[in-house]
Amino acid sequence: METVLTDILTLGAEAAHGAHSAGASSFLDGLRLDGPAAWVLIPLLPLVGALLCLAGSFGKVASKLPAYLAVATIGLAFAATLGGLTEWLASGAHPTVVSVYEWIGFQWGSSETDRVSADFGLYMDGLSWL
């Protein structure tokens, strides 16, 4: 699952880079993955489930489909959490930063210390896994 997500995000980043070199700007320009890609699914899956339930309520879905979608996405997020926790424990249980997207980046010199960066990402340590 991690390789599929990594491939999708890599293709999106390459497409955004190609659009940027052609003159267009995209929010995917700063996309990168510095850690396990599947960990991004942990907060993303319940959000997708909530959006699908909201869309079902606007579409006046009278079946139990929104309830099944909500339970499925929360269950998948739980499975991703268990998988991420076991992977994190096996790697030595050190705090890990998963950087997904560079939100703000500004560099005023040629040195690496002449840079300010605000990233969207996850900081995973022992408390985060609770």
C-alpha positions, 0 to 999 in steps of 0.5 A: 500500500505504501508503494502505491501511495508513493507512486501516486504522489510521485506522479502528481509531483512530476506532473506538477513539476512539468506544469511549473516548468511550462509556466503554470503554478500548482500546489503540488510543486513542493510535494515530497515524502521524507518518511513512510507514506502510509502514515499520511493515510491515518488522518486522511481516511477519516476525513475522506469518510466524513466528506463522503457521508456529507455528500451522501446527506446532500444527495439524500442517500436513504440506505445505510451506505454512509454508515458503512463508509464511515465505519470502513474508513475509520477501520482502515485508519485504525489498521494503518495506525497499527501497521505504522506503529509496528513499523515504527517500533521495529525501526527503533522507536525514534521520533520520525518526521514525515514531511508531505508538502512545503507550505512556505519556503523562502531562501535569501542566501546560498547557505543552507542556514539562510532558509525558512521553511514551513512544512505540512507533515506529521511528527510521529513519536510515542505519544502520537501513536496513542 
